Amino acid sequence: MSGVTRTPTHLTQGGTTDAGIGASTLRPDGTLKVTGEFAYSSDLWHEDMLWGFTLRSTVAHAEIVSIDTSEALAQSGVYAVLTYDDLPTEVKNYGLEIQDTPVLAHGKVRHHGEPVALVAADHPETARRAAAKIKVEYAELPVVTDEESATREGAPLVHENRTDDHAGHVPHPNIVHRQPIVRGDAEAAARRADVIVTGEYVFGMQDQAFLGPESGLAVPAEDGGVDLYVATQWLHSDLRQIAPVLGLPEDKVRMTLSGVGGAFGGREDLSMQIHGCLLALRTGKPVKIVYNRFESFFGHVHRHPARLWYEHGATKDGKLTHMKCRIVLDGGAYASASPAVVGNASSLSVGPYVVEDVDIEAIALYTNNPPCGAMRGFGAVQACFAYEAQMDKLAKKLGMDPVEFRQLNAMEQGTLLPTGQVVDSPAPVAELLRRVKAMPLPPENQWETTEGADVRALPGGLSNTTHGEDVVRGIGYAVGIKNVGFSEGFDDYSTARVRMEVVGGVPVATVHTAMAEVGQGGVTVHAQIARTELGVDQVTIHPADTRVGSAGSTSASRQTYVTGGAVKNACEHVREQVLELGRRKFGTYHPAWATAELLLEGGKVVTDGGEVLADVADVLEDEAIDLELEWRHRPTEPFDLRTGQGNGHVQYSFAAHRAVVEVDTALGLVKVVELACAQDVGKALNPLSVIGQIQGGTTQGLGVAVMEEIIVDPKTAKVRNPSFTDYLIPTILDTPTIPVDVLELADEHAPYGLRGIGEAPTLSSTPAVLAAIRNATGLELNRTPVRPEHLTGT
Amino acid sequence: MRVKFTVNGREQQADDVWEGESLLYVLRERMGLPGSKNACEQGECGSCTVRLDGVPVCSCLVAAGQAEGREIVTVEGLADYAEQRAQHGGCATGACGAGTSVDAAQRWQAKPAGADGQTGEQVKLSPIQRAFIDAGAVQCGFCTPGLLVAADELLERNAQPSDADIREALSGNLCRCTGYEKILDAVRLAAARGDAQTTGTGA
């Protein structure tokens, strides 16, 4: 597109075919990223472009009495001011599962920060100042903020006239979705228990806090369509939601992925996409929107905060008898991914343990709190926090070692989940616990030096709050189970286009998918797969866009499995066509063309015995083989809405953590000294990236254990800390050494035996840290994040 | 207003700068240097770290007018800056008290953009840039430019930092992807290789 600079580029990487799968190949975008040249979505630029800005509601729940935009429109440099009335079609809502989210508020606002109006101007500050001159009159309504206020008699309804698929199955219109799971007879089993423990747990609202803010550039096209360059997790899901609101066919909304500065689930829902397109189509000019951090906290959904009630029983020899639980997830004002989060929370609520008799219920609420949806771990995180606390409670009550207790009840291949599904690939839960426990412990009193205490290594750090006087150490363990891929019957496919041709005398491959590279390393792995399957050195990764079929979402730990699988599949078909061409050209010269298993290696056609039959360059000459193919994993099925039974998941991912903490008991400050992880990855396609993902996921779990929480005022439902000053994410000083032990037990159903890895480490690190703090202090601590006042009792 | 300063060794001038514009905005939107990132614009995350007369600052908190007549190094100029330092045995600007004079530094010019490491052409990288790639310290990469500028300044002050020194120096730079372990690895690696290996290249 002329006039656009800093657009995504093709990533070409040379290398040798031993930089295939299993090698710690370096990122093809690494050089661009370290030189500052990589084009993130907030770096896009177009000559003559305008800046968009979103006016957001200052109240959580209100009727909109009036909106007056005249003064804003009169500002010099302002090109357009849009409200709900300016939307071009009858489609005015969007949503991942339920189309309940207004593009711009109409009639009422349902949460603090909801988009109300849009401005396009020639300078971002002009746009902000014009937005401040839009007069919105609100008539405030009472808010619902928790289960009690949302479901009591006469509670205000967040959505008055629900017609979605879940509306008929829920006991109250302020419940988005409900999933019970009943298996065996929990009541009868409870009578066999020698000990029973119960607990109520609270999980705070976590934010993805990706570093690159929501941003993008919409460029109006001559054909009446629009070209959108944006950071997202799933281009085709965006497209499906954007096109109807704009009143355009999907082929007139051309989307290209721009550089994505992290995602973690926060980019599954739309943010500026439709807003940017509306402003571009209205003004006829390119429009760039970049959220600042304050707006980013309102621009994406968060992790569901949760309240969880658990009851477990065990016999005196340490066998679990039953589990009952109720999980209440706060979905906030719009549904987003809440139904699927409920499915995960319920089906994984028992954790990686054998419990045959269960009684489970999970619900997600509609409230006037900020909307919640996808975040790394997706429903399994909250449950893991609770069931792992329960395991420690039971072990303590039985006088058993907490790791041995877990191992005694650990699931394995063949175990039935509460949904009745058989775990049909390795489930090395006891082994992961053994490995993490076997790692050497960090030395005691690391802060002690010959010159006295190095306070930098103590809780409170350079603030000199302690020199070690009231510091106690604790150790805690946790393990978790996460499903990989989209579950419950979702058609979770991916598409890859692979082209092979001869350039400059050597065969090269181009891989084109719509996969969102969000930092996880998919571009690296795709090149590795192409090298392995096609025996080429040089692979070019085409920018992700909607000119190729959907790759599905970069979420649910699925992208290497599914789009990696699609690339592998496309490469295999390309290879077969190369070999077929070779047979036609050279088959008469050597019998192995007809009889042997043939491979492509180092630019040559070779037999499985290693005999070279031809150069691929001579086979192809000036012909290119270019195939676009879809690929699917095994189908899943929905959970029964009454019993929760069904083969709902594709694959599982397991990780275990051991946390070592030091707590200043006088001041309530925690220093996490070490957070060791053992994870089964099936097959490490890129060990360097695998460890990076495990350490990153572990750190996000650490964050929610001790510092991260979006605080919503329970009376007004307003967000109180939308900034990096007040919403704290771990710094390099807060993050300990994270030794990682990677286990590779192949899943025979998955490409190369791999297991999705991105989410599992986020599950168990939080409860491990909590367990360690409990171990250090003797306190019960049923809430995360732990704050100083919880430790000091003040 | 008009603001004149030196960016990556080159005299630059920005016209029609609004009084409230940050140095970050001017670099990104007026100078065409988007390497410095805009993650919080509140001085909390360090993604926009540049050197102002040798000192690492959050460019989002510096009003563009405050940069008048001063010298700025961004991630885009880091490789040349490190090369100058290696050749002159000190800091490239002279602002750290030893090595290259201010006069010499002012004559230093960043190379024009265009060479592309991804297409096989060799791109010059500073040791810290090379180490970040090799150690796997780059994932989404949004925090990387700010971390590189901060880490390079650390290594200039302290060629053999301890882990505690590295943590202290980088504590103002948030990263959400890596868990920091590989960032520590990268700084250790760059320290072990030393500044002499400035002319590493992208591959």
Boltz contact constraints between the chains, C-beta under 6 A:
constraints:
  - contact:
      token1: [A, 11]
      token2: [B, 118]
      max_distance: 6.0
  - contact:
      token1: [A, 12]
      token2: [B, 118]
      max_distance: 6.0
  - contact:
      token1: [A, 12]
      token2: [B, 119]
      max_distance: 6.0
  - contact:
      token1: [A, 14]
      token2: [B, 120]
      max_distance: 6.0
  - contact:
      token1: [A, 26]
      token2: [B, 133]
      max_distance: 6.0
  - contact:
      token1: [A, 30]
      token2: [B, 133]
      max_distance: 6.0
  - contact:
      token1: [A, 30]
      token2: [B, 138]
      max_distance: 6.0
  - contact:
      token1: [A, 31]
      token2: [B, 117]
      max_distance: 6.0
  - contact:
      token1: [A, 31]
      token2: [B, 123]
      max_distance: 6.0
  - contact:
      token1: [A, 31]
      token2: [B, 202]
      max_distance: 6.0
  - contact:
      token1: [A, 33]
      token2: [B, 138]
      max_distance: 6.0
  - contact:
      token1: [A, 33]
      token2: [B, 141]
      max_distance: 6.0
  - contact:
      token1: [A, 33]
      token2: [B, 144]
      max_distance: 6.0
  - contact:
      token1: [A, 34]
      token2: [B, 129]
      max_distance: 6.0
  - contact:
      token1: [A, 34]
      token2: [B, 132]
      max_distance: 6.0
  - contact:
      token1: [A, 34]
      token2: [B, 133]
      max_distance: 6.0
  - contact:
      token1: [A, 34]
      token2: [B, 144]
      max_distance: 6.0
  - contact:
      token1: [A, 36]
      token2: [B, 35]
      max_distance: 6.0
  - contact:
      token1: [A, 36]
      token2: [B, 75]
      max_distance: 6.0
  - contact:
      token1: [A, 36]
      token2: [B, 76]
      max_distance: 6.0
  - contact:
      token1: [A, 36]
      token2: [B, 145]
      max_distance: 6.0
  - contact:
      token1: [A, 42]
      token2: [B, 38]
      max_distance: 6.0
  - contact:
      token1: [A, 43]
      token2: [B, 34]
      max_distance: 6.0
  - contact:
      token1: [A, 209]
      token2: [B, 176]
      max_distance: 6.0
  - contact:
      token1: [A, 210]
      token2: [B, 176]
      max_distance: 6.0
  - contact:
      token1: [A, 211]
      token2: [B, 39]
      max_distance: 6.0
  - contact:
      token1: [A, 211]
      token2: [B, 142]
      max_distance: 6.0
  - contact:
      token1: [A, 211]
      token2: [B, 143]
      max_distance: 6.0
  - contact:
      token1: [A, 211]
      token2: [B, 176]
      max_distance: 6.0
  - contact:
      token1: [A, 212]
      token2: [B, 142]
      max_distance: 6.0
  - contact:
      token1: [A, 261]
      token2: [B, 140]
      max_distance: 6.0
  - contact:
      token1: [A, 261]
      token2: [B, 142]
      max_distance: 6.0
  - contact:
      token1: [A, 262]
      token2: [B, 140]
      max_distance: 6.0
  - contact:
      token1: [A, 262]
      token2: [B, 176]
      max_distance: 6.0
  - contact:
      token1: [A, 262]
      token2: [B, 177]
      max_distance: 6.0
  - contact:
      token1: [A, 292]
      token2: [B, 41]
      max_distance: 6.0
  - contact:
      token1: [A, 293]
      token2: [B, 40]
      max_distance: 6.0
  - contact:
      token1: [A, 456]
      token2: [B, 164]
      max_distance: 6.0
  - contact:
      token1: [A, 519]
      token2: [B, 139]
      max_distance: 6.0
  - contact:
      token1: [A, 519]
      token2: [B, 140]
      max_distance: 6.0
  - contact:
      token1: [A, 519]
      token2: [B, 177]
      max_distance: 6.0
  - contact:
      token1: [A, 688]
      token2: [B, 136]
      max_distance: 6.0
  - contact:
      token1: [A, 692]
      token2: [B, 136]
      max_distance: 6.0
  - contact:
      token1: [A, 692]
      token2: [B, 139]
      max_distance: 6.0
  - contact:
      token1: [A, 692]
      token2: [B, 178]
      max_distance: 6.0
  - contact:
      token1: [A, 692]
      token2: [B, 182]
      max_distance: 6.0
  - contact:
      token1: [A, 695]
      token2: [B, 179]
      max_distance: 6.0
  - contact:
      token1: [A, 695]
      token2: [B, 181]
      max_distance: 6.0
  - contact:
      token1: [A, 696]
      token2: [B, 177]
      max_distance: 6.0
  - contact:
      token1: [A, 696]
      token2: [B, 178]
      max_distance: 6.0
  - contact:
      token1: [A, 696]
      token2: [B, 179]
      max_distance: 6.0
  - contact:
      token1: [A, 698]
      token2: [B, 179]
      max_distance: 6.0
  - contact:
      token1: [A, 699]
      token2: [B, 179]
      max_distance: 6.0
  - contact:
      token1: [A, 724]
      token2: [B, 40]
      max_distance: 6.0
  - contact:
      token1: [A, 724]
      token2: [B, 44]
      max_distance: 6.0
  - contact:
      token1: [A, 724]
      token2: [B, 45]
      max_distance: 6.0
  - contact:
      token1: [A, 725]
      token2: [B, 44]
      max_distance: 6.0
  - contact:
      token1: [A, 729]
      token2: [B, 174]
      max_distance: 6.0
  - contact:
      token1: [A, 731]
      token2: [B, 171]
      max_distance: 6.0
  - contact:
      token1: [A, 732]
      token2: [B, 167]
      max_distance: 6.0
  - contact:
      token1: [A, 732]
      token2: [B, 170]
      max_distance: 6.0
  - contact:
      token1: [A, 732]
      token2: [B, 171]
      max_distance: 6.0
  - contact:
      token1: [A, 732]
      token2: [B, 180]
      max_distance: 6.0
  - contact:
      token1: [A, 733]
      token2: [B, 167]
      max_distance: 6.0
  - contact:
      token1: [A, 733]
      token2: [B, 171]
      max_distance: 6.0
  - contact:
      token1: [A, 735]
      token2: [B, 180]
      max_distance: 6.0
  - contact:
      token1: [A, 738]
      token2: [B, 179]
      max_distance: 6.0
  - contact:
      token1: [A, 738]
      token2: [B, 181]
      max_distance: 6.0
